[in-house]
Amino acid sequence: MQLLDLVGRRWTLRILWELRDASLSFRALRERCDDLSPSVLNARLAELRDAGLVELGDEGYALSAEGRALGQHLLPLDAWARRWAARRR
């Protein structure tokens, strides 16, 4: 339930999604998240770092090994959601 609570918070999945391919600076991540407010982005990054899903390195924020593993489990959900959305059109 803790994980579902965390990823269910506003912007959390978007942040994880944007970090799926590469490290991003705070500014670049904010821009990719449609100029999300800095305070909300800071809060979500702190939560994700505390959970061990995101880490801060020399090149910016990146998914940790646990974050990448979570992403692999979310890919089937993304595929299902795309099929579901296509049927609803």
Phi and psi restraints in degrees (range 20) as a CNS / XPLOR table:
assign (resid 1 and name C) (resid 2 and name N)
       (resid 2 and name CA) (resid 2 and name C) 1.0 -61.9 20.0 2
assign (resid 2 and name N) (resid 2 and name CA)
       (resid 2 and name C) (resid 3 and name N) 1.0 -41.8 20.0 2
assign (resid 2 and name C) (resid 3 and name N)
       (resid 3 and name CA) (resid 3 and name C) 1.0 -64.8 20.0 2
assign (resid 3 and name N) (resid 3 and name CA)
       (resid 3 and name C) (resid 4 and name N) 1.0 -44.8 20.0 2
assign (resid 3 and name C) (resid 4 and name N)
       (resid 4 and name CA) (resid 4 and name C) 1.0 -63.0 20.0 2
assign (resid 4 and name N) (resid 4 and name CA)
       (resid 4 and name C) (resid 5 and name N) 1.0 -37.4 20.0 2
assign (resid 4 and name C) (resid 5 and name N)
       (resid 5 and name CA) (resid 5 and name C) 1.0 -62.4 20.0 2
assign (resid 5 and name N) (resid 5 and name CA)
       (resid 5 and name C) (resid 6 and name N) 1.0 -44.0 20.0 2
assign (resid 5 and name C) (resid 6 and name N)
       (resid 6 and name CA) (resid 6 and name C) 1.0 -65.2 20.0 2
assign (resid 6 and name N) (resid 6 and name CA)
       (resid 6 and name C) (resid 7 and name N) 1.0 -52.6 20.0 2
assign (resid 6 and name C) (resid 7 and name N)
       (resid 7 and name CA) (resid 7 and name C) 1.0 -73.3 20.0 2
assign (resid 7 and name N) (resid 7 and name CA)
       (resid 7 and name C) (resid 8 and name N) 1.0 -15.8 20.0 2
assign (resid 7 and name C) (resid 8 and name N)
       (resid 8 and name CA) (resid 8 and name C) 1.0 -81.7 20.0 2
assign (resid 8 and name N) (resid 8 and name CA)
       (resid 8 and name C) (resid 9 and name N) 1.0 -8.4 20.0 2
assign (resid 8 and name C) (resid 9 and name N)
       (resid 9 and name CA) (resid 9 and name C) 1.0 -72.1 20.0 2
assign (resid 9 and name N) (resid 9 and name CA)
       (resid 9 and name C) (resid 10 and name N) 1.0 146.7 20.0 2
assign (resid 9 and name C) (resid 10 and name N)
       (resid 10 and name CA) (resid 10 and name C) 1.0 -54.4 20.0 2
assign (resid 10 and name N) (resid 10 and name CA)
       (resid 10 and name C) (resid 11 and name N) 1.0 131.7 20.0 2
assign (resid 10 and name C) (resid 11 and name N)
       (resid 11 and name CA) (resid 11 and name C) 1.0 80.1 20.0 2
assign (resid 11 and name N) (resid 11 and name CA)
       (resid 11 and name C) (resid 12 and name N) 1.0 -12.1 20.0 2
assign (resid 11 and name C) (resid 12 and name N)
       (resid 12 and name CA) (resid 12 and name C) 1.0 -63.3 20.0 2
assign (resid 12 and name N) (resid 12 and name CA)
       (resid 12 and name C) (resid 13 and name N) 1.0 -49.7 20.0 2
assign (resid 12 and name C) (resid 13 and name N)
       (resid 13 and name CA) (resid 13 and name C) 1.0 -63.0 20.0 2
assign (resid 13 and name N) (resid 13 and name CA)
       (resid 13 and name C) (resid 14 and name N) 1.0 -36.9 20.0 2
assign (resid 13 and name C) (resid 14 and name N)
       (resid 14 and name CA) (resid 14 and name C) 1.0 -62.6 20.0 2
assign (resid 14 and name N) (resid 14 and name CA)
       (resid 14 and name C) (resid 15 and name N) 1.0 -42.8 20.0 2
assign (resid 14 and name C) (resid 15 and name N)
       (resid 15 and name CA) (resid 15 and name C) 1.0 -62.7 20.0 2
assign (resid 15 and name N) (resid 15 and name CA)
       (resid 15 and name C) (resid 16 and name N) 1.0 -46.7 20.0 2
assign (resid 15 and name C) (resid 16 and name N)
       (resid 16 and name CA) (resid 16 and name C) 1.0 -60.2 20.0 2
assign (resid 16 and name N) (resid 16 and name CA)
       (resid 16 and name C) (resid 17 and name N) 1.0 -41.8 20.0 2
assign (resid 16 and name C) (resid 17 and name N)
       (resid 17 and name CA) (resid 17 and name C) 1.0 -62.0 20.0 2
assign (resid 17 and name N) (resid 17 and name CA)
       (resid 17 and name C) (resid 18 and name N) 1.0 -44.9 20.0 2
assign (resid 17 and name C) (resid 18 and name N)
       (resid 18 and name CA) (resid 18 and name C) 1.0 -67.8 20.0 2
assign (resid 18 and name N) (resid 18 and name CA)
       (resid 18 and name C) (resid 19 and name N) 1.0 -25.2 20.0 2
assign (resid 18 and name C) (resid 19 and name N)
       (resid 19 and name CA) (resid 19 and name C) 1.0 -90.4 20.0 2
assign (resid 19 and name N) (resid 19 and name CA)
       (resid 19 and name C) (resid 20 and name N) 1.0 2.7 20.0 2
assign (resid 19 and name C) (resid 20 and name N)
       (resid 20 and name CA) (resid 20 and name C) 1.0 -63.5 20.0 2
assign (resid 20 and name N) (resid 20 and name CA)
       (resid 20 and name C) (resid 21 and name N) 1.0 -29.7 20.0 2
assign (resid 20 and name C) (resid 21 and name N)
       (resid 21 and name CA) (resid 21 and name C) 1.0 -106.3 20.0 2
assign (resid 21 and name N) (resid 21 and name CA)
       (resid 21 and name C) (resid 22 and name N) 1.0 -25.0 20.0 2
assign (resid 21 and name C) (resid 22 and name N)
       (resid 22 and name CA) (resid 22 and name C) 1.0 -163.4 20.0 2
assign (resid 22 and name N) (resid 22 and name CA)
       (resid 22 and name C) (resid 23 and name N) 1.0 162.1 20.0 2
assign (resid 22 and name C) (resid 23 and name N)
       (resid 23 and name CA) (resid 23 and name C) 1.0 -69.1 20.0 2
assign (resid 23 and name N) (resid 23 and name CA)
       (resid 23 and name C) (resid 24 and name N) 1.0 147.8 20.0 2
assign (resid 23 and name C) (resid 24 and name N)
       (resid 24 and name CA) (resid 24 and name C) 1.0 -136.8 20.0 2
assign (resid 24 and name N) (resid 24 and name CA)
       (resid 24 and name C) (resid 25 and name N) 1.0 143.2 20.0 2
assign (resid 24 and name C) (resid 25 and name N)
       (resid 25 and name CA) (resid 25 and name C) 1.0 -69.7 20.0 2
assign (resid 25 and name N) (resid 25 and name CA)
       (resid 25 and name C) (resid 26 and name N) 1.0 164.7 20.0 2
assign (resid 25 and name C) (resid 26 and name N)
       (resid 26 and name CA) (resid 26 and name C) 1.0 -56.1 20.0 2
assign (resid 26 and name N) (resid 26 and name CA)
       (resid 26 and name C) (resid 27 and name N) 1.0 -46.4 20.0 2
assign (resid 26 and name C) (resid 27 and name N)
       (resid 27 and name CA) (resid 27 and name C) 1.0 -62.7 20.0 2
assign (resid 27 and name N) (resid 27 and name CA)
       (resid 27 and name C) (resid 28 and name N) 1.0 -46.1 20.0 2
assign (resid 27 and name C) (resid 28 and name N)
       (resid 28 and name CA) (resid 28 and name C) 1.0 -63.9 20.0 2
assign (resid 28 and name N) (resid 28 and name CA)
       (resid 28 and name C) (resid 29 and name N) 1.0 -40.7 20.0 2
assign (resid 28 and name C) (resid 29 and name N)
       (resid 29 and name CA) (resid 29 and name C) 1.0 -64.5 20.0 2
assign (resid 29 and name N) (resid 29 and name CA)
       (resid 29 and name C) (resid 30 and name N) 1.0 -41.6 20.0 2
assign (resid 29 and name C) (resid 30 and name N)
       (resid 30 and name CA) (resid 30 and name C) 1.0 -61.4 20.0 2
assign (resid 30 and name N) (resid 30 and name CA)
       (resid 30 and name C) (resid 31 and name N) 1.0 -42.9 20.0 2
assign (resid 30 and name C) (resid 31 and name N)
       (resid 31 and name CA) (resid 31 and name C) 1.0 -64.0 20.0 2
assign (resid 31 and name N) (resid 31 and name CA)
       (resid 31 and name C) (resid 32 and name N) 1.0 -40.5 20.0 2
assign (resid 31 and name C) (resid 32 and name N)
       (resid 32 and name CA) (resid 32 and name C) 1.0 -68.4 20.0 2
assign (resid 32 and name N) (resid 32 and name CA)
       (resid 32 and name C) (resid 33 and name N) 1.0 -21.5 20.0 2
assign (resid 32 and name C) (resid 33 and name N)
       (resid 33 and name CA) (resid 33 and name C) 1.0 -98.0 20.0 2
assign (resid 33 and name N) (resid 33 and name CA)
       (resid 33 and name C) (resid 34 and name N) 1.0 34.8 20.0 2
assign (resid 33 and name C) (resid 34 and name N)
       (resid 34 and name CA) (resid 34 and name C) 1.0 56.3 20.0 2
assign (resid 34 and name N) (resid 34 and name CA)
       (resid 34 and name C) (resid 35 and name N) 1.0 42.2 20.0 2
assign (resid 34 and name C) (resid 35 and name N)
       (resid 35 and name CA) (resid 35 and name C) 1.0 56.0 20.0 2
assign (resid 35 and name N) (resid 35 and name CA)
       (resid 35 and name C) (resid 36 and name N) 1.0 44.9 20.0 2
assign (resid 35 and name C) (resid 36 and name N)
       (resid 36 and name CA) (resid 36 and name C) 1.0 -50.7 20.0 2
assign (resid 36 and name N) (resid 36 and name CA)
       (resid 36 and name C) (resid 37 and name N) 1.0 143.7 20.0 2
assign (resid 36 and name C) (resid 37 and name N)
       (resid 37 and name CA) (resid 37 and name C) 1.0 -60.9 20.0 2
assign (resid 37 and name N) (resid 37 and name CA)
       (resid 37 and name C) (resid 38 and name N) 1.0 141.5 20.0 2
assign (resid 37 and name C) (resid 38 and name N)
       (resid 38 and name CA) (resid 38 and name C) 1.0 -58.7 20.0 2
assign (resid 38 and name N) (resid 38 and name CA)
       (resid 38 and name C) (resid 39 and name N) 1.0 -35.7 20.0 2
assign (resid 38 and name C) (resid 39 and name N)
       (resid 39 and name CA) (resid 39 and name C) 1.0 -67.8 20.0 2
assign (resid 39 and name N) (resid 39 and name CA)
       (resid 39 and name C) (resid 40 and name N) 1.0 -40.1 20.0 2
assign (resid 39 and name C) (resid 40 and name N)
       (resid 40 and name CA) (resid 40 and name C) 1.0 -68.9 20.0 2
assign (resid 40 and name N) (resid 40 and name CA)
       (resid 40 and name C) (resid 41 and name N) 1.0 -42.4 20.0 2
assign (resid 40 and name C) (resid 41 and name N)
       (resid 41 and name CA) (resid 41 and name C) 1.0 -61.9 20.0 2
assign (resid 41 and name N) (resid 41 and name CA)
       (resid 41 and name C) (resid 42 and name N) 1.0 -44.0 20.0 2
assign (resid 41 and name C) (resid 42 and name N)
       (resid 42 and name CA) (resid 42 and name C) 1.0 -59.1 20.0 2
assign (resid 42 and name N) (resid 42 and name CA)
       (resid 42 and name C) (resid 43 and name N) 1.0 -43.9 20.0 2
assign (resid 42 and name C) (resid 43 and name N)
       (resid 43 and name CA) (resid 43 and name C) 1.0 -63.5 20.0 2
assign (resid 43 and name N) (resid 43 and name CA)
       (resid 43 and name C) (resid 44 and name N) 1.0 -45.7 20.0 2
assign (resid 43 and name C) (resid 44 and name N)
       (resid 44 and name CA) (resid 44 and name C) 1.0 -66.8 20.0 2
assign (resid 44 and name N) (resid 44 and name CA)
       (resid 44 and name C) (resid 45 and name N) 1.0 -40.9 20.0 2
assign (resid 44 and name C) (resid 45 and name N)
       (resid 45 and name CA) (resid 45 and name C) 1.0 -63.6 20.0 2
assign (resid 45 and name N) (resid 45 and name CA)
       (resid 45 and name C) (resid 46 and name N) 1.0 -39.2 20.0 2
assign (resid 45 and name C) (resid 46 and name N)
       (resid 46 and name CA) (resid 46 and name C) 1.0 -62.8 20.0 2
assign (resid 46 and name N) (resid 46 and name CA)
       (resid 46 and name C) (resid 47 and name N) 1.0 -42.9 20.0 2
assign (resid 46 and name C) (resid 47 and name N)
       (resid 47 and name CA) (resid 47 and name C) 1.0 -64.0 20.0 2
assign (resid 47 and name N) (resid 47 and name CA)
       (resid 47 and name C) (resid 48 and name N) 1.0 -42.1 20.0 2
assign (resid 47 and name C) (resid 48 and name N)
       (resid 48 and name CA) (resid 48 and name C) 1.0 -69.1 20.0 2
assign (resid 48 and name N) (resid 48 and name CA)
       (resid 48 and name C) (resid 49 and name N) 1.0 -35.3 20.0 2
assign (resid 48 and name C) (resid 49 and name N)
       (resid 49 and name CA) (resid 49 and name C) 1.0 -68.5 20.0 2
assign (resid 49 and name N) (resid 49 and name CA)
       (resid 49 and name C) (resid 50 and name N) 1.0 -42.7 20.0 2
assign (resid 49 and name C) (resid 50 and name N)
       (resid 50 and name CA) (resid 50 and name C) 1.0 -61.1 20.0 2
assign (resid 50 and name N) (resid 50 and name CA)
       (resid 50 and name C) (resid 51 and name N) 1.0 -33.9 20.0 2
assign (resid 50 and name C) (resid 51 and name N)
       (resid 51 and name CA) (resid 51 and name C) 1.0 -80.3 20.0 2
assign (resid 51 and name N) (resid 51 and name CA)
       (resid 51 and name C) (resid 52 and name N) 1.0 -8.2 20.0 2
assign (resid 51 and name C) (resid 52 and name N)
       (resid 52 and name CA) (resid 52 and name C) 1.0 80.5 20.0 2
assign (resid 52 and name N) (resid 52 and name CA)
       (resid 52 and name C) (resid 53 and name N) 1.0 18.3 20.0 2
assign (resid 52 and name C) (resid 53 and name N)
       (resid 53 and name CA) (resid 53 and name C) 1.0 -96.4 20.0 2
assign (resid 53 and name N) (resid 53 and name CA)
       (resid 53 and name C) (resid 54 and name N) 1.0 -23.9 20.0 2
assign (resid 53 and name C) (resid 54 and name N)
       (resid 54 and name CA) (resid 54 and name C) 1.0 -130.8 20.0 2
assign (resid 54 and name N) (resid 54 and name CA)
       (resid 54 and name C) (resid 55 and name N) 1.0 146.1 20.0 2
assign (resid 54 and name C) (resid 55 and name N)
       (resid 55 and name CA) (resid 55 and name C) 1.0 -132.9 20.0 2
assign (resid 55 and name N) (resid 55 and name CA)
       (resid 55 and name C) (resid 56 and name N) 1.0 156.1 20.0 2
assign (resid 55 and name C) (resid 56 and name N)
       (resid 56 and name CA) (resid 56 and name C) 1.0 -107.7 20.0 2
assign (resid 56 and name N) (resid 56 and name CA)
       (resid 56 and name C) (resid 57 and name N) 1.0 122.0 20.0 2
assign (resid 56 and name C) (resid 57 and name N)
       (resid 57 and name CA) (resid 57 and name C) 1.0 -124.3 20.0 2
assign (resid 57 and name N) (resid 57 and name CA)
       (resid 57 and name C) (resid 58 and name N) 1.0 -169.3 20.0 2
assign (resid 57 and name C) (resid 58 and name N)
       (resid 58 and name CA) (resid 58 and name C) 1.0 -62.4 20.0 2
assign (resid 58 and name N) (resid 58 and name CA)
       (resid 58 and name C) (resid 59 and name N) 1.0 -29.6 20.0 2
assign (resid 58 and name C) (resid 59 and name N)
       (resid 59 and name CA) (resid 59 and name C) 1.0 -95.8 20.0 2
assign (resid 59 and name N) (resid 59 and name CA)
       (resid 59 and name C) (resid 60 and name N) 1.0 3.3 20.0 2
assign (resid 59 and name C) (resid 60 and name N)
       (resid 60 and name CA) (resid 60 and name C) 1.0 117.8 20.0 2
assign (resid 60 and name N) (resid 60 and name CA)
       (resid 60 and name C) (resid 61 and name N) 1.0 -154.3 20.0 2
assign (resid 60 and name C) (resid 61 and name N)
       (resid 61 and name CA) (resid 61 and name C) 1.0 -86.0 20.0 2
assign (resid 61 and name N) (resid 61 and name CA)
       (resid 61 and name C) (resid 62 and name N) 1.0 141.3 20.0 2
assign (resid 61 and name C) (resid 62 and name N)
       (resid 62 and name CA) (resid 62 and name C) 1.0 -147.9 20.0 2
assign (resid 62 and name N) (resid 62 and name CA)
       (resid 62 and name C) (resid 63 and name N) 1.0 158.5 20.0 2
assign (resid 62 and name C) (resid 63 and name N)
       (resid 63 and name CA) (resid 63 and name C) 1.0 -70.1 20.0 2
assign (resid 63 and name N) (resid 63 and name CA)
       (resid 63 and name C) (resid 64 and name N) 1.0 139.4 20.0 2
assign (resid 63 and name C) (resid 64 and name N)
       (resid 64 and name CA) (resid 64 and name C) 1.0 -78.7 20.0 2
assign (resid 64 and name N) (resid 64 and name CA)
       (resid 64 and name C) (resid 65 and name N) 1.0 178.1 20.0 2
assign (resid 64 and name C) (resid 65 and name N)
       (resid 65 and name CA) (resid 65 and name C) 1.0 -58.2 20.0 2
assign (resid 65 and name N) (resid 65 and name CA)
       (resid 65 and name C) (resid 66 and name N) 1.0 -40.8 20.0 2
assign (resid 65 and name C) (resid 66 and name N)
       (resid 66 and name CA) (resid 66 and name C) 1.0 -65.6 20.0 2
assign (resid 66 and name N) (resid 66 and name CA)
       (resid 66 and name C) (resid 67 and name N) 1.0 -38.5 20.0 2
assign (resid 66 and name C) (resid 67 and name N)
       (resid 67 and name CA) (resid 67 and name C) 1.0 -64.9 20.0 2
assign (resid 67 and name N) (resid 67 and name CA)
       (resid 67 and name C) (resid 68 and name N) 1.0 -39.8 20.0 2
assign (resid 67 and name C) (resid 68 and name N)
       (resid 68 and name CA) (resid 68 and name C) 1.0 -66.7 20.0 2
assign (resid 68 and name N) (resid 68 and name CA)
       (resid 68 and name C) (resid 69 and name N) 1.0 -39.3 20.0 2
assign (resid 68 and name C) (resid 69 and name N)
       (resid 69 and name CA) (resid 69 and name C) 1.0 -62.8 20.0 2
assign (resid 69 and name N) (resid 69 and name CA)
       (resid 69 and name C) (resid 70 and name N) 1.0 -42.7 20.0 2
assign (resid 69 and name C) (resid 70 and name N)
       (resid 70 and name CA) (resid 70 and name C) 1.0 -60.0 20.0 2
assign (resid 70 and name N) (resid 70 and name CA)
       (resid 70 and name C) (resid 71 and name N) 1.0 -43.2 20.0 2
assign (resid 70 and name C) (resid 71 and name N)
       (resid 71 and name CA) (resid 71 and name C) 1.0 -57.0 20.0 2
assign (resid 71 and name N) (resid 71 and name CA)
       (resid 71 and name C) (resid 72 and name N) 1.0 -38.1 20.0 2
assign (resid 71 and name C) (resid 72 and name N)
       (resid 72 and name CA) (resid 72 and name C) 1.0 -64.4 20.0 2
assign (resid 72 and name N) (resid 72 and name CA)
       (resid 72 and name C) (resid 73 and name N) 1.0 -31.7 20.0 2
assign (resid 72 and name C) (resid 73 and name N)
       (resid 73 and name CA) (resid 73 and name C) 1.0 -79.1 20.0 2
assign (resid 73 and name N) (resid 73 and name CA)
       (resid 73 and name C) (resid 74 and name N) 1.0 -23.8 20.0 2
assign (resid 73 and name C) (resid 74 and name N)
       (resid 74 and name CA) (resid 74 and name C) 1.0 -83.2 20.0 2
assign (resid 74 and name N) (resid 74 and name CA)
       (resid 74 and name C) (resid 75 and name N) 1.0 -20.3 20.0 2
assign (resid 74 and name C) (resid 75 and name N)
       (resid 75 and name CA) (resid 75 and name C) 1.0 -58.3 20.0 2
assign (resid 75 and name N) (resid 75 and name CA)
       (resid 75 and name C) (resid 76 and name N) 1.0 -43.9 20.0 2
assign (resid 75 and name C) (resid 76 and name N)
       (resid 76 and name CA) (resid 76 and name C) 1.0 -62.3 20.0 2
assign (resid 76 and name N) (resid 76 and name CA)
       (resid 76 and name C) (resid 77 and name N) 1.0 -34.0 20.0 2
assign (resid 76 and name C) (resid 77 and name N)
       (resid 77 and name CA) (resid 77 and name C) 1.0 -65.3 20.0 2
assign (resid 77 and name N) (resid 77 and name CA)
       (resid 77 and name C) (resid 78 and name N) 1.0 -40.3 20.0 2
assign (resid 77 and name C) (resid 78 and name N)
       (resid 78 and name CA) (resid 78 and name C) 1.0 -62.0 20.0 2
assign (resid 78 and name N) (resid 78 and name CA)
       (resid 78 and name C) (resid 79 and name N) 1.0 -45.0 20.0 2
assign (resid 78 and name C) (resid 79 and name N)
       (resid 79 and name CA) (resid 79 and name C) 1.0 -62.0 20.0 2
assign (resid 79 and name N) (resid 79 and name CA)
       (resid 79 and name C) (resid 80 and name N) 1.0 -43.2 20.0 2
assign (resid 79 and name C) (resid 80 and name N)
       (resid 80 and name CA) (resid 80 and name C) 1.0 -62.2 20.0 2
assign (resid 80 and name N) (resid 80 and name CA)
       (resid 80 and name C) (resid 81 and name N) 1.0 -43.9 20.0 2
assign (resid 80 and name C) (resid 81 and name N)
       (resid 81 and name CA) (resid 81 and name C) 1.0 -63.3 20.0 2
assign (resid 81 and name N) (resid 81 and name CA)
       (resid 81 and name C) (resid 82 and name N) 1.0 -37.5 20.0 2
assign (resid 81 and name C) (resid 82 and name N)
       (resid 82 and name CA) (resid 82 and name C) 1.0 -65.0 20.0 2
assign (resid 82 and name N) (resid 82 and name CA)
       (resid 82 and name C) (resid 83 and name N) 1.0 -42.8 20.0 2
assign (resid 82 and name C) (resid 83 and name N)
       (resid 83 and name CA) (resid 83 and name C) 1.0 -64.0 20.0 2
assign (resid 83 and name N) (resid 83 and name CA)
       (resid 83 and name C) (resid 84 and name N) 1.0 -44.0 20.0 2
assign (resid 83 and name C) (resid 84 and name N)
       (resid 84 and name CA) (resid 84 and name C) 1.0 -60.1 20.0 2
assign (resid 84 and name N) (resid 84 and name CA)
       (resid 84 and name C) (resid 85 and name N) 1.0 -46.2 20.0 2
assign (resid 84 and name C) (resid 85 and name N)
       (resid 85 and name CA) (resid 85 and name C) 1.0 -63.9 20.0 2
assign (resid 85 and name N) (resid 85 and name CA)
       (resid 85 and name C) (resid 86 and name N) 1.0 -38.7 20.0 2
assign (resid 85 and name C) (resid 86 and name N)
       (resid 86 and name CA) (resid 86 and name C) 1.0 -64.4 20.0 2
assign (resid 86 and name N) (resid 86 and name CA)
       (resid 86 and name C) (resid 87 and name N) 1.0 -36.9 20.0 2
assign (resid 86 and name C) (resid 87 and name N)
       (resid 87 and name CA) (resid 87 and name C) 1.0 -69.5 20.0 2
assign (resid 87 and name N) (resid 87 and name CA)
       (resid 87 and name C) (resid 88 and name N) 1.0 -26.9 20.0 2
assign (resid 87 and name C) (resid 88 and name N)
       (resid 88 and name CA) (resid 88 and name C) 1.0 -81.6 20.0 2
assign (resid 88 and name N) (resid 88 and name CA)
       (resid 88 and name C) (resid 89 and name N) 1.0 -10.3 20.0 2
